[in-house]
Amino acid sequence: MNTYQVRIYLEELDKHACWALEAFNRIQQDRSASAADLFSAVHQMLGHAGVVSRLLWPEEMIVPREDKRRAERRYKRALERGEKLRNHLAVDSTNPLNRADLRRHVAGFEENLDSWVSEGLDKIVLPANPDDNLKGRRIGPVAEDVLRYFNVESGEFDFRGTVFPLQAISEALTDLRIRIELVLERDLTAA
């Protein structure tokens, strides 16, 4: 990847990090908003954070009827891109954005919903702001029974038993934006 190509990826990373943080700010500003508004903002945040995660830590993607060699080349190129971007930004594998479940949250949403609907579980849909008797507690025989739950006290979002710590993700996105700005400034100064 040349410098121009790296710049394109860095600018896209910055856009998606910015959009995720805008959604997080909406969550922070009004935790008494309707469940629909809170869940919309949470899913927007996770969707954009997932794009950031996929750009930095690509996963193999299956494309129906794609030639195997072409798929291998595409995946190799994605792995090289991720490594190059992580190196430019000095981001390591301990970053909170390096979560496979975050990368798959949007990509696998319909499969997750299909399995939740079709499995013989007790289906539970909790509002974002349940009354005090429910706050912070799991309900039902297993965590996967709950489709989605936003704990307004901890700021954690639980989707079918997978907990997303929104504050930690937000902090990682903020840090990433600072790193991107520094790399872009350095590259402009060097040019």
CORNOR-V743240 format. One line per field, one symbol per residue. phi: phi as a letter, one per 30 degrees, with the letter a starting at -180 (. if undefined). psi: psi as a letter, one per 40 degrees, with the letter a starting at -180 (. if undefined). A space follows every 10 residues. Layout:
BEGIN
phi: ???
psi: ???
END
This chain:
BEGIN
phi: .ddddeeedd ddeddddddd dddddddddb dcddeddddd ddddeddddd deddddbdcd cdceideddd dddddddddd dedddddech ccdddeddbd dddceddced dddedddddd cddbccddbd dedceicdbj dbdddddbac ddddicccbh jcccdddddd dddddddddd eddddddddd d
psi: hidddddddd dddddddddd dddddddddg eeiidddddd dddddddddd ddddddgiih hhhhehhddd dddddddddd ddddddddef haeeheeghd dddedddedd ddddddddif ihhhhiidgi ideeheiiii didedhdihh hddeeihhhf ehhhgddddd dddddddddd dddddddddd .
END
